[in-house]
Each structure stands twice: as structure tokens, then as C-alpha cells.
Amino acid sequence: MKLARTLLFLFCILIFSTLISCKKENKENEKNIKNTVPVVEVKKINFPEGTYEVGRELKKGIYKVKLLNPARMGYVVRLKGNSSDNNNIIANGIFSTDGFIEIKETDKALKIQGVDLEEISLNNYNPEIKKKLSNGLYLVNHDILPGTYSAKIIDKKNNFGYFERRKSVSMENRDIIKKSILEKDGVIQIHKDDFAIQINGLEISYESDKIDESLDKIPEDEPLKGNEQNIISLN
């Protein structure tokens, strides 16, 4: 009888020890799983794809345009009516990088596809100023400084680069101060009164803050024809 009780006691101790060991092992496994499973960040969308009425759903002003998927392009249309048929289009643009758009008080609506919008105040918009940039639309005195830049062609498929100085980011042709096509590496100049620049197929690097008007002789392309659609940046 004593032997049976002793064996039963030893068996209970064995079971208890096994349970404690399994519990510790499970906790360790849970800890390892937490450490190995990547945390997926869910990005907040300010303005889901759609059409927004200016004044009621969307304020006038300057907005940062952010691609929802960097591997795909986005589309933005300023409208003078509630529908997006051709008669109502004020200006439109295809974005293949993040950029900017100005919404005017006279706009009736804005349609966006593949992008999100973030309203910015120029007084508080102070990103890190870069001295080397490639494809994109950039605000002068915010993203990039005025001055002289070396320009290197990085579009080896088409073997040319495009540079554009702008007085606004409304996507209208009247925004363009000057646009130039570079068929070889060269020099570009950004003036202090420029509001924004657009570069495609180029990598530009800061050289100095001097502006030499005699060097600003890159041939200017002919004005855009047809509807006012601009490719904001080509990859």
C-alpha cells in the first residue's frame, strides 16, 4: 500500500513538472513568434480615391501628393464641374513619384486616383533640403535651394533628360517658366523666384548659389499641345 502511494506521489510530481516545462516552452515560443513576425504598419489615408467638392470637402491651398503604391502611377484632375468629363477638366496630371498640387478657390472639384493628399502650409513646410535629387517635383527654397546644379542623364533608355522651372504647381501650362531637354550631361540653374522645379531622367547635384545668366542657354522645348496634361515624373 505504501509502495502504491509512493508511486502515485512520484507520478503526480512527474506530471506537474511536465506541465510547468510545457508552459515555459509555450511562453518562449510565443516570445520567439512575436520577435520574428514583422509588424505591418497600416498607413492612414486622408483622402480615399474619389472626387471631392472644393470648399466643402477640400480646402483651397497646396497639398502634398503621395502615391498609394510607389510601383504604380497616380492621377489628379482639377475640375470646373461635378463630373470629370473633358469639358470640365481645368488641368490634370499623372504622378509617378510624390509631388504637389495647388487647389484654387475657383475649382469646383478635385478627382484623385492612386494617390493620397496631405495639406501643407509653406510657412511650416521645412523638409531636409537636398543637394542631390533625381526624378520628381520639388518646391524651391523648401526641398531644394536656388543655384547652379550639374545635371547627369540617368535615363539610359531614352538618353535624354527634362528640366522645368515653375511658378506654381496647379498643373496648368501657364505654370511653366521654362522647360528644357538635355541630350547630354550639363548644367541647370534654379532661380530664387522659381516656385518649383520638375526633373525627369536627370540627377542634379548642387554646385554653387551663383546664377550666371549666360549659362542659362539650354534649348527650350515647344509649348505642350492639346489638353493640359503633365507627366509629373517619369521613372
Backbone hydrogen bonds, N-H to C=O, Kabsch-Sander energy under -0.5 kcal/mol:
donor,donor_aa,acceptor,acceptor_aa,energy
5,R,1,M,-2.2
6,T,2,K,-2.5
7,L,3,L,-2.6
8,L,4,A,-2.5
9,F,5,R,-2.7
10,L,6,T,-2.7
11,F,7,L,-2.3
12,C,8,L,-2.2
13,I,9,F,-2.1
14,L,10,L,-2.1
15,I,11,F,-2.3
16,F,12,C,-2.6
17,S,13,I,-2.5
18,T,14,L,-2.1
19,L,15,I,-2.3
20,I,16,F,-2.2
21,S,17,S,-2.2
22,C,18,T,-2.4
23,K,19,L,-2.3
24,K,20,I,-2.2
25,E,21,S,-2.2
26,N,22,C,-2.7
27,K,23,K,-2.1
28,E,24,K,-2.1
29,N,25,E,-2.3
30,E,26,N,-2.6
31,K,27,K,-2.2
32,N,28,E,-2.2
33,I,29,N,-2.5
34,K,30,E,-2.3
35,N,31,K,-1.6
36,T,32,N,-1.4
37,V,33,I,-2.5
40,V,38,P,-0.6
41,E,39,V,-0.6
42,V,40,V,-0.5
43,K,41,E,-0.7
46,N,44,K,-0.6
50,G,112,I,-1.5
52,Y,110,L,-3.0
54,V,108,K,-1.9
55,G,58,L,-3.6
56,R,53,E,-0.6
57,E,53,E,-2.7
58,L,53,E,-1.5
61,G,103,I,-2.5
62,I,120,I,-0.5
63,Y,101,I,-2.7
64,K,118,E,-3.3
65,V,99,G,-2.7
66,K,64,K,-0.6
66,K,116,D,-2.8
68,L,114,G,-2.4
69,N,114,G,-0.6
72,R,69,N,-2.5
74,G,95,F,-3.0
75,Y,113,Q,-3.0
76,V,93,G,-2.2
77,V,111,K,-2.5
78,R,91,A,-2.9
79,L,109,A,-2.9
80,K,88,N,-2.7
88,N,85,D,-2.1
89,I,85,D,-0.5
89,I,86,N,-1.0
90,I,78,R,-2.9
91,A,78,R,-1.0
92,N,228,E,-2.0
93,G,76,V,-2.4
94,I,230,N,-2.1
95,F,74,G,-2.8
95,F,93,G,-0.5
96,S,94,I,-0.5
99,G,65,V,-2.1
101,I,63,Y,-2.0
102,E,169,V,-1.6
103,I,61,G,-3.3
103,I,101,I,-0.6
104,K,102,E,-0.5
107,D,104,K,-1.5
108,K,79,L,-2.6
109,A,79,L,-1.7
110,L,52,Y,-2.3
111,K,77,V,-2.5
112,I,50,G,-2.6
113,Q,75,Y,-2.5
116,D,66,K,-2.7
118,E,64,K,-1.9
120,I,62,I,-2.4
122,L,120,I,-0.5
124,N,121,S,-1.3
125,Y,121,S,-1.0
126,N,124,N,-1.1
130,K,143,D,-2.2
133,L,204,I,-2.0
136,G,199,I,-2.4
137,L,98,D,-0.7
138,Y,197,I,-2.7
140,V,195,F,-1.8
141,N,144,I,-3.4
142,H,139,L,-1.4
142,H,144,I,-0.5
143,D,139,L,-2.8
144,I,139,L,-1.5
147,G,190,I,-2.4
148,T,208,S,-2.6
149,Y,188,I,-2.8
150,S,205,S,-2.4
151,A,186,G,-3.0
152,K,203,E,-2.7
154,I,201,G,-2.3
155,D,201,G,-1.3
156,K,154,I,-1.4
159,N,155,D,-2.0
160,F,155,D,-0.6
161,G,182,L,-2.6
162,Y,200,N,-3.0
163,F,180,S,-2.7
164,E,198,Q,-2.2
165,R,178,K,-3.0
166,R,196,A,-3.1
167,K,175,D,-2.8
175,D,172,E,-1.8
176,I,173,N,-1.5
177,I,165,R,-2.9
178,K,165,R,-1.2
180,S,163,F,-3.1
181,I,219,P,-1.0
182,L,161,G,-2.7
183,E,181,I,-0.6
186,G,151,A,-2.2
188,I,149,Y,-2.7
190,I,147,G,-3.0
191,H,189,Q,-0.5
194,D,191,H,-1.5
195,F,166,R,-2.5
196,A,166,R,-1.8
197,I,138,Y,-2.4
198,Q,164,E,-2.3
199,I,136,G,-2.4
200,N,162,Y,-2.3
201,G,234,L,-0.6
203,E,152,K,-2.3
204,I,133,L,-3.0
205,S,150,S,-2.2
206,Y,131,K,-3.1
207,E,148,T,-2.8
208,S,148,T,-1.5
212,D,210,K,-0.5
213,E,211,I,-0.7
215,L,212,D,-1.8
216,D,212,D,-0.6
216,D,213,E,-0.7
217,K,215,L,-2.1
221,D,179,K,-1.5
229,Q,227,N,-2.3
230,N,92,N,-1.5
232,I,94,I,-2.9
232,I,230,N,-0.8
233,S,94,I,-0.5
